[in-house]
Amino acid sequence: MQDATAATLDSRHEGQLRFSPDGKGIVYPVREKGVDNLWLQPLDGGPSRELTNFTSLKIYSYQWSPDGKSLALVAEIHLLIWC
């Protein structure tokens, strides 16, 4: 019998949670200063890690690809263009 390990999500998480296709983690969005990025929390209790490093994006929805190698996003990009 395996020991149970509690995984705690980052208190900054907002929105949809998605299990990774391999079932070993949970992906969740974090919004800081109006920008969303996706993080992965391993279910074995290990430290979370940032999957994306966007500088101007608001994520509305996301989904794993069938093979679990990438994520598809529905997002809004905020661009500031100086002329």
Helices and strands as residue ranges (DSSP letters): E 18-19, E 25-32, E 35-42, E 49-50, E 57-64, E 71-77
